[in-house]
């Protein structure tokens, strides 16, 4: 399928064909070094969400971590 860019006011517009289903109301747009134009659905950054950060802060409890110590006989001679 081929579409053409058209001018609307001071912007260039690419029409989204009807066969492409709309999955988001906002998109981030990028152009790669080969000139391809990529539209990615805009997603919420969880690290800017105070509730997410509050629930995922390290609480100092390392009892669930695997002990990664090295025994003396495991060290190279």
ABEGO torsion letter per residue (X at the ends): XBBBBBBBEABBBBBBBAABBBABABBBBBBBAAGBBBBBBBBBBAAABAAAAAAABBAGBAAABBBABBBAAABBX
